[in-house]
Amino acid sequence: MSLWILAEYAAWAVSAAILLWMLADMLRVDRDYDEELLTSSREGELE
């Protein structure tokens, strides 16, 4: 295998890891915060 093929596989692996991290973060934020708070335009104000 050439260096470029290994670099391509590494880039795909990093890309997949970032995707999994984003999905996990999306689920965590969805679980921890109310939708109304996330869509509010008032920063730092909790009602």
C-alpha positions as CSV (number, residue, x, y, z in Angstrom):
1,M,0.0,0.0,0.0
2,S,1.2,3.4,-0.8
3,L,1.3,6.3,1.6
4,W,-1.6,8.1,-0.1
5,I,-3.9,5.1,0.2
6,L,-3.1,4.9,3.9
7,A,-3.7,8.6,4.3
8,E,-7.1,8.2,2.5
9,Y,-8.1,5.4,4.9
10,A,-7.0,7.5,7.9
11,A,-9.1,10.5,6.6
12,W,-12.1,8.2,6.2
13,A,-11.6,6.9,9.8
14,V,-11.3,10.4,11.2
15,S,-14.4,11.4,9.2
16,A,-16.4,8.5,10.6
17,A,-15.2,9.2,14.2
18,I,-16.4,12.8,13.8
19,L,-19.8,11.7,12.5
20,L,-20.2,9.3,15.5
21,W,-19.2,12.0,17.9
22,M,-21.7,14.5,16.3
23,L,-24.5,11.9,16.5
24,A,-23.7,11.1,20.2
25,D,-23.6,14.8,21.0
26,M,-26.9,15.4,19.3
27,L,-28.6,12.7,21.3
28,R,-27.0,13.9,24.6
29,V,-28.2,17.5,23.9
30,D,-31.6,16.3,22.9
31,R,-31.9,14.3,26.1
32,D,-30.5,17.0,28.5
33,Y,-32.2,20.2,27.2
34,D,-35.8,21.1,26.4
35,E,-36.5,22.0,22.8
36,E,-38.0,25.4,23.9
37,L,-34.7,26.3,25.6
38,L,-32.7,25.3,22.5
39,T,-34.8,27.4,20.1
40,S,-35.0,30.5,22.4
41,S,-33.4,33.7,21.2
42,R,-32.7,34.9,24.7
43,E,-29.2,33.9,25.7
44,G,-28.5,33.1,29.3
45,E,-32.1,33.6,30.4
46,L,-33.9,30.6,32.0
47,E,-37.5,30.9,32.8
